[in-house]
Amino acid sequence: MVVLGLILLLIGLLAGINILFVIGIVLIIVGLVLNFVPIGGTRRRYY
């Protein structure tokens, strides 16, 4: 999800489309949150 967010962010910047830029930022944030928050009781730890 983070990679897709980066791709949309770059396309939004290069093409000048603001909605792609915003969607890219949201996907990056959501992807990072889902990566660092354990879901389903898993004990993944990232330091």
C-alpha positions as YAML, in Angstrom:
chain: A
units: angstrom
residues:
- id: 1
  name: MET
  ca: [0.00, 0.00, 0.00]
- id: 2
  name: VAL
  ca: [2.91, 2.30, 0.69]
- id: 3
  name: VAL
  ca: [4.38, 1.63, -2.76]
- id: 4
  name: LEU
  ca: [1.03, 2.38, -4.42]
- id: 5
  name: GLY
  ca: [0.83, 5.59, -2.42]
- id: 6
  name: LEU
  ca: [4.30, 6.63, -3.58]
- id: 7
  name: ILE
  ca: [3.41, 5.91, -7.20]
- id: 8
  name: LEU
  ca: [0.20, 7.96, -7.00]
- id: 9
  name: LEU
  ca: [2.07, 10.72, -5.18]
- id: 10
  name: LEU
  ca: [4.67, 10.94, -7.95]
- id: 11
  name: ILE
  ca: [2.06, 10.81, -10.72]
- id: 12
  name: GLY
  ca: [0.07, 13.53, -8.96]
- id: 13
  name: LEU
  ca: [3.13, 15.73, -8.66]
- id: 14
  name: LEU
  ca: [4.34, 15.23, -12.22]
- id: 15
  name: ALA
  ca: [0.92, 15.53, -13.88]
- id: 16
  name: GLY
  ca: [-0.29, 18.32, -11.61]
- id: 17
  name: ILE
  ca: [-3.38, 16.39, -10.49]
- id: 18
  name: ASN
  ca: [-4.08, 17.32, -6.89]
- id: 19
  name: ILE
  ca: [-6.51, 14.49, -6.14]
- id: 20
  name: LEU
  ca: [-3.87, 11.86, -6.96]
- id: 21
  name: PHE
  ca: [-1.43, 13.70, -4.72]
- id: 22
  name: VAL
  ca: [-3.89, 13.64, -1.81]
- id: 23
  name: ILE
  ca: [-4.82, 9.98, -2.38]
- id: 24
  name: GLY
  ca: [-1.10, 9.11, -2.45]
- id: 25
  name: ILE
  ca: [-0.49, 10.82, 0.88]
- id: 26
  name: VAL
  ca: [-3.49, 9.07, 2.46]
- id: 27
  name: LEU
  ca: [-2.36, 5.66, 1.17]
- id: 28
  name: ILE
  ca: [1.16, 6.18, 2.51]
- id: 29
  name: ILE
  ca: [-0.16, 7.12, 5.96]
- id: 30
  name: VAL
  ca: [-2.64, 4.23, 6.08]
- id: 31
  name: GLY
  ca: [0.00, 1.78, 4.85]
- id: 32
  name: LEU
  ca: [2.48, 2.85, 7.51]
- id: 33
  name: VAL
  ca: [-0.13, 2.67, 10.28]
- id: 34
  name: LEU
  ca: [-1.22, -0.81, 9.21]
- id: 35
  name: ASN
  ca: [2.41, -1.89, 9.02]
- id: 36
  name: PHE
  ca: [3.29, -0.78, 12.55]
- id: 37
  name: VAL
  ca: [0.04, -1.71, 14.35]
- id: 38
  name: PRO
  ca: [-0.34, -5.43, 15.06]
- id: 39
  name: ILE
  ca: [-3.65, -6.79, 13.75]
- id: 40
  name: GLY
  ca: [-5.24, -9.99, 14.94]
- id: 41
  name: GLY
  ca: [-3.09, -10.37, 18.04]
- id: 42
  name: THR
  ca: [0.19, -10.82, 16.19]
- id: 43
  name: ARG
  ca: [3.24, -9.71, 18.12]
- id: 44
  name: ARG
  ca: [5.20, -8.03, 15.35]
- id: 45
  name: ARG
  ca: [7.57, -5.43, 16.73]
- id: 46
  name: TYR
  ca: [9.42, -2.86, 14.65]
- id: 47
  name: TYR
  ca: [12.07, -0.72, 16.28]
...
